[in-house]
Amino acid sequence: MSKVLYIKANIKAEGESRSFKVADAFIEEYKKNNPNDEIVTLDLYKENIDFLRPEDLGKLFGPKDENSKNNPILKYAYEFAEADKYVIAAPMWNLSIPAILKAYIDYVSVSGITFKYTAEGPVGLLNGKKAVHIVARGGEYGDAPYEMGDKYLRTILAFFGIQDIDTIAIENLDIMGADVEGKVKEGIEKATNAAKRF
Ligand SMILES: Cc1cc2nc3c(=O)[nH]c(=O)nc-3n(C[C@H](O)[C@H](O)[C@H](O)COP(=O)(O)O)c2cc1C
């Protein structure tokens, strides 16, 4: 049985986010194919995610004990490390990911939990796990150099040891006259197919 962490990062009301429509379809199809797997949904705007404060650094970098799992910040890193698969749903914001998702990654990037330092440099601790990034964008980027959200996620996930990463992007949603419904439908089809193999 696998544990899937469904990480959602969007301020829009339920039912309005195009990223979430595609990601929810992914999750639904995944559930159908893997009824015994556990899906944990983490809606970042409903969590106490904040920018790191000076007093948080000691927790992140200091020694850990049995109580660390209950720490309001460290609990996210432990939860992340315990998952087997990650579904990350977020719109493109200013060429990248929403700040709350970056703030969450700052909680999750903890030495000894998601990666460790060695004499040869840092090494990821989450090898063999897989992730999918589901993103809606107003314009068209593909893998253009100024697209920095998917690239960042792929890089930080690889830093944690996660190499198997898929991206499902729906683009050009804010272009005048765009067939938004059609594009979302196309995204849902792609997501449904990808979920069967995830
Ligand atoms: C704060 C903010 C910043 C955005 N920045 C970009 C951007 O840099 N490039 C882009 O193509 N679209 C940008 N958009 C548009 C969204 O990516 C687009 O509308 C997307 O479909 C939103 O997905 P959602 O429906 O899941 O929220 C931005 C939207 C917001 C609200």
The ligand as a Tripos MOL2 file, in Angstrom:
@<TRIPOS>MOLECULE
LIG
   31    33     1     0     0
SMALL
NO_CHARGES

@<TRIPOS>ATOM
      1 C1         -0.6150   36.2170   -8.7760 C.3       1 LIG1
      2 C2         -0.6810   35.6140  -10.1520 C.ar      1 LIG1
      3 C3          0.4510   35.5710  -10.9380 C.ar      1 LIG1
      4 C4          0.4090   35.0020  -12.2100 C.ar      1 LIG1
      5 N1          1.5460   34.9340  -12.9600 N.ar      1 LIG1
      6 C5          1.5140   34.3370  -14.1810 C.ar      1 LIG1
      7 C6          2.6990   34.2280  -14.9720 C.ar      1 LIG1
      8 O1          3.7820   34.6330  -14.5910 O.2       1 LIG1
      9 N2          2.5980   33.6210  -16.1760 N.ar      1 LIG1
     10 C7          1.4200   33.1180  -16.6440 C.ar      1 LIG1
     11 O2          1.3940   32.5600  -17.7370 O.2       1 LIG1
     12 N3          0.2790   33.2150  -15.9160 N.ar      1 LIG1
     13 C8          0.3120   33.8110  -14.7050 C.ar      1 LIG1
     14 N4         -0.8320   33.8990  -13.9580 N.ar      1 LIG1
     15 C9         -2.0640   33.3160  -14.4990 C.3       1 LIG1
     16 C10        -2.3320   31.9120  -13.9660 C.3       1 LIG1
     17 O3         -1.1950   31.0900  -14.0490 O.3       1 LIG1
     18 C11        -3.4500   31.2890  -14.7840 C.3       1 LIG1
     19 O4         -4.6040   32.0800  -14.7160 O.3       1 LIG1
     20 C12        -3.7360   29.8840  -14.3210 C.3       1 LIG1
     21 O5         -4.6810   29.2990  -15.1570 O.3       1 LIG1
     22 C13        -4.2890   29.9070  -12.9120 C.3       1 LIG1
     23 O6         -4.5500   28.5860  -12.5300 O.3       1 LIG1
     24 P1         -5.7190   28.2840  -11.4860 P.3       1 LIG1
     25 O7         -7.0150   28.4110  -12.2460 O.co2     1 LIG1
     26 O8         -5.4370   26.9320  -11.0020 O.co2     1 LIG1
     27 O9         -5.6070   29.3400  -10.4320 O.co2     1 LIG1
     28 C14        -0.8160   34.4870  -12.7050 C.ar      1 LIG1
     29 C15        -1.9570   34.5520  -11.8990 C.ar      1 LIG1
     30 C16        -1.9020   35.1020  -10.6420 C.ar      1 LIG1
     31 C17        -3.1480   35.1450   -9.7990 C.3       1 LIG1
@<TRIPOS>BOND
     1     1     2 1
     2     2     3 ar
     3     2    30 ar
     4     3     4 ar
     5     4     5 ar
     6     4    28 ar
     7     5     6 ar
     8     6     7 ar
     9     6    13 1
    10     7     8 2
    11     7     9 ar
    12     9    10 ar
    13    10    11 2
    14    10    12 ar
    15    12    13 ar
    16    13    14 ar
    17    14    15 1
    18    14    28 ar
    19    15    16 1
    20    16    17 1
    21    16    18 1
    22    18    19 1
    23    18    20 1
    24    20    21 1
    25    20    22 1
    26    22    23 1
    27    23    24 1
    28    24    25 2
    29    24    26 1
    30    24    27 1
    31    28    29 ar
    32    29    30 ar
    33    30    31 1
@<TRIPOS>SUBSTRUCTURE
     1 LIG1         1 GROUP 0 **** ****
